[in-house]
């Protein structure tokens, strides 16, 4: 029975699961974005976010603690360098999981997991209100109402 076991075992034994999470975390930190199954992405988020939090404090103890999980010196340099600098002010939520559909071969649900601060498409700064338009349910935007009133006034004349 699996009473009280809260994390996803991913149908693997402990050693295999630990190696899988370390390899996925290494790939995520190196590439900033990876594509994997949804279950693995959700498990990776739980695995990697505490490591990124620990990387915000650059001490020998935190480096050794994170190294015990990742076992890769280049990834540790990347994590404690540019990644820690980018997430320095963020209180949490360093990763984003986006569903991308289903895999053709076996129908597994796929997802993209990425580090939030390294995506240029979704910027953290709020854009000016000039370029943004509010959508309305009726389909009449700001530009259409002005054109409609101009046509109505020209017909009355």
Legacy VTK file of the C-alpha trace (Angstrom):
# vtk DataFile Version 3.0
C-alpha trace
ASCII
DATASET POLYDATA
POINTS 157 float
0.000 0.000 0.000
1.178 3.498 -0.711
-0.481 5.448 2.086
1.113 8.813 2.764
3.517 8.757 -0.189
3.109 12.164 -1.729
5.548 12.321 -4.646
5.379 10.589 -8.009
7.591 7.496 -8.148
7.545 7.522 -11.969
7.530 3.681 -12.034
11.215 3.598 -11.078
13.214 2.473 -8.095
14.941 5.025 -5.899
18.355 4.961 -7.566
16.939 5.173 -11.077
14.586 7.992 -10.098
17.417 9.924 -8.438
19.624 9.593 -11.537
16.741 10.613 -13.807
16.003 13.751 -11.787
19.696 14.690 -11.650
20.053 14.283 -15.424
16.870 16.254 -16.148
17.936 19.014 -13.735
21.363 19.196 -15.390
19.735 19.504 -18.810
17.300 22.161 -17.585
19.994 24.312 -15.990
22.287 23.983 -19.007
19.672 24.580 -21.731
17.145 26.696 -19.742
14.277 24.790 -21.428
13.597 21.089 -22.047
10.744 19.003 -23.439
9.696 15.897 -21.509
6.567 14.127 -20.311
4.190 16.025 -18.068
4.743 13.689 -15.102
8.517 14.065 -15.314
8.226 17.842 -15.697
6.083 18.142 -12.582
8.458 15.910 -10.625
11.443 17.905 -11.893
9.881 21.166 -10.747
9.672 19.846 -7.185
13.280 18.621 -7.447
14.963 21.671 -8.970
13.252 24.625 -7.265
14.857 24.034 -3.836
18.237 23.755 -5.565
17.752 27.130 -7.252
16.710 28.630 -3.914
19.875 27.270 -2.315
21.945 28.672 -5.191
20.862 32.211 -4.325
23.273 32.088 -1.351
26.743 31.480 -2.757
28.571 29.724 0.069
30.779 26.654 0.112
28.172 24.744 2.087
25.358 25.495 -0.374
27.613 24.635 -3.334
28.468 21.264 -1.804
24.842 20.577 -0.951
23.697 21.294 -4.510
26.642 19.331 -5.926
25.511 16.281 -3.949
22.272 16.375 -5.966
23.596 17.289 -9.431
27.146 15.807 -9.572
28.319 18.134 -12.356
30.797 20.987 -11.863
29.864 22.891 -15.026
26.190 22.869 -14.086
27.063 24.127 -10.594
29.007 27.037 -12.131
26.045 27.855 -14.366
23.553 27.575 -11.500
25.504 29.727 -9.053
26.480 32.212 -11.794
23.938 33.473 -14.360
20.932 31.547 -13.028
21.347 32.769 -9.438
21.900 36.327 -10.695
18.696 36.215 -12.759
16.505 34.853 -9.955
18.079 36.847 -7.137
15.018 38.988 -6.348
12.361 36.362 -7.133
10.839 34.784 -3.987
10.043 31.467 -5.690
8.449 29.956 -8.768
11.595 29.670 -10.842
10.202 27.194 -13.363
7.212 27.113 -15.688
5.532 23.960 -17.035
3.551 24.310 -20.261
1.631 21.405 -21.782
2.535 20.848 -25.432
0.209 18.051 -26.513
0.537 14.306 -26.858
3.422 12.199 -28.129
2.685 10.455 -31.421
4.208 7.067 -30.581
2.516 6.226 -27.291
0.163 9.119 -26.583
2.013 10.326 -23.494
1.200 13.892 -22.477
4.210 16.095 -23.213
5.269 19.342 -21.574
7.919 22.011 -21.782
9.629 23.039 -18.556
11.720 26.190 -18.536
13.396 28.626 -16.215
11.091 31.634 -16.029
13.685 34.423 -16.047
15.378 33.190 -19.222
12.320 33.388 -21.478
12.265 36.552 -23.557
8.762 35.993 -24.932
7.053 36.327 -21.553
8.765 39.369 -20.103
8.397 40.234 -16.443
8.107 43.979 -17.047
4.632 45.282 -17.699
4.209 46.729 -21.159
2.797 50.197 -21.657
-0.954 50.412 -22.106
-0.505 51.842 -25.576
-0.053 48.565 -27.445
-2.547 46.568 -25.437
-6.208 46.532 -26.358
-8.977 45.177 -24.295
-11.101 42.567 -26.005
-14.833 42.755 -25.650
-17.336 39.955 -26.005
-19.489 41.698 -28.596
-16.657 42.081 -31.064
-16.709 45.871 -31.148
-13.295 47.132 -30.259
-12.241 50.722 -29.773
-11.444 51.230 -33.454
-14.692 49.743 -34.747
-16.982 51.971 -32.690
-15.320 55.128 -34.011
-15.655 53.900 -37.608
-19.284 52.897 -37.039
-20.187 56.325 -35.667
-18.464 58.024 -38.626
-20.484 55.918 -41.077
-23.712 56.617 -39.201
-23.148 60.382 -39.214
-22.309 60.392 -42.944
-25.564 58.531 -43.737
-27.641 61.051 -41.796
-26.314 63.949 -43.874
LINES 1 158
157 0 1 2 3 4 5 6 7 8 9 10 11 12 13 14 15 16 17 18 19 20 21 22 23 24 25 26 27 28 29 30 31 32 33 34 35 36 37 38 39 40 41 42 43 44 45 46 47 48 49 50 51 52 53 54 55 56 57 58 59 60 61 62 63 64 65 66 67 68 69 70 71 72 73 74 75 76 77 78 79 80 81 82 83 84 85 86 87 88 89 90 91 92 93 94 95 96 97 98 99 100 101 102 103 104 105 106 107 108 109 110 111 112 113 114 115 116 117 118 119 120 121 122 123 124 125 126 127 128 129 130 131 132 133 134 135 136 137 138 139 140 141 142 143 144 145 146 147 148 149 150 151 152 153 154 155 156
